[in-house]
Amino acid sequence: MAEFDVKRVSTLEWAGIGAGLAAFIFSFLPWYSVDVAGFGGGSLSAWSTGFFALMSVLLLMAAGGLVLAPHFGVQVARLPLIWLSLSGVAILFILLQWLILPDDGGIGDFSLLGGSGIESGAGFGLILGLIAALTSAGGALMAFRGAPKPAPGANPAAA
């Protein structure tokens, strides 16, 4: 087993590792919030909001783990491509989760009968999770663009 040396981890790799860790931490914050005037409110974390929220967190954690793996002697073929794919799908899943979150249907804000006092929608954990996913994807894209390309005529499957 290889020794882990913090000095050998690049800035881009720290972005991926940190985004995975941040996604895990942000997953416990409110991803969906409901507030009913006079009755208080409630919220749900990524772990109980839905499939897309849960999978986005797991994908970002997996990406962070894969970025960290080579520093422990585990070779990951096509790491930048895998990292970019995982973080890209995580972004898509977070946006889908945000899109399908139940909201108050406008009754809290634009009701013809006056405000109902119901407010619901995305919590700040979802927004922070999206920022973590974008950070991971940015690092992955830069790593992917800087990765060595196979020579012309070489078999890409052998890389």
N, C-alpha and C positions, 0 to 999 in steps of 0.2 A: 504494500500500500504506500502510495506517495505521500510525502509530507506536504501539508497545506502551508503555503507561503502567501500572506496577505499582499506582499509587494508585487507578486506576479499576476494579480488580478487587475485587468485593465479597467479603465473608467466605463467603457461600454458594458463590460461584464458586471460591474457593480450596479449599473442601471437595471439590468435584468434580474440580478439577485435581489436587489433592494425592492424592485417592483413586485416580485413574488412575495417577499416578506411583508411589504406594505399591503398588498391585496389580502393576505391572511389577516392582518390586524384590522383593516378596514371592513372585513367581512362581518365583524362583530358590531359594527356601528349600524345605525338605521339605514336600510336601503329602501324602505317604504314607510311612510308616516301618515297617520290619520289624526286629525284634531277636530273634536266636536265641541263647539263653544258651550261652556257650562258643565260639560261632562268629562273634560280632560281628553287625553288622546293615547295613542299607542303607536308602536313601530315594530317592524320586522327586520331582522338582520338578513344577510345574504343566505344564511343557512336555512332560513324558513320562508324566503320570499318566492322562490321558484327554481325550476331547473336551470334556466339560463344564468341566473345569478350565481348559483352554486357551482355550475360548470366553469364559469368564467374565472372564479377564484381558484378552482382546482387547476385550470389550464395555466394560469399565471404562476402558481406555485410549482407546477411541473416544469415550466420554462425556466424558472429560477434555479431549480434543482439540476436541470440539464446543463445550464451555464456553469454551475458550480462543479459538476462532475469531473471535468478534465483536470481540475486542480487536486483531485484525489486519485488520479491515475486511471480514471475510466474514460476511454476514448469514445466520443460520440461523433459518428460520421454525419457530415452535412449539418453540423450544429447550427450555423446561422440560419439556414433554411427552415429547420425544425422550430427554432426559437421564433422566427418571424411568423411562421404558420400558427403556432400556438397563441402568440400574443394577438395576431390578427383575428383569429376566431374568438378570442376572449373579448376583443373590442366589439365584434359583431354581436356576441351574446349579451353583453352589457346593454348595448343599444336596443336589442330586441326586448330585453327585460324591461327597460325603461318604457318602451312603446306599449307593452302589454300590461303595464301596471294599472290596476283599477284606479280611476280618479273620481272626483265628485261629480263628474259630468257637467260641470259648470254651475251646479246648483248653489255652490258656495260663493261664487264670484259674480255670476251674471244672471241670476234668477229673476224672472219677471215679477215674482212675488216678494222680492227682497232677499237679503242674504239669509241663508239657512244656518250659517255658522259652521258648516262642514268644510274642512280643508283636508285634502289628501294628495299624495303624489310621491315623487322620488325623494328619498332622504339624502342627507349629505354623504353617507357612506357609499351610495351608488355613484355619486359624482366623484368622490375620491378614488373609488375603484376604477372608474373610467380614466382618471388621470394616471393612475398606476399602470393601466393597460397601455395607454398611449406612450408612456415613458418606456415601457418594455419594448413596444413595437418600434419606437424611434431608435433605441439602442440596437435592436435586432436588424433593422434596416441598414444602419450604418455598418454593422458587422458583416452583413450579407454583401453589401457593396464593396467592402474591403477584403472579402474572402478570396483566396486564390481560385482562379477559374481553370478548368481543365484545358490542356493544350488542344489546338484544332486537330481534329481527326482522332483524338483519344476517346476511349470508351468511357462515357460518363458514369456508367454503372459500376465501373471498377474503382471509382474515386471514393 
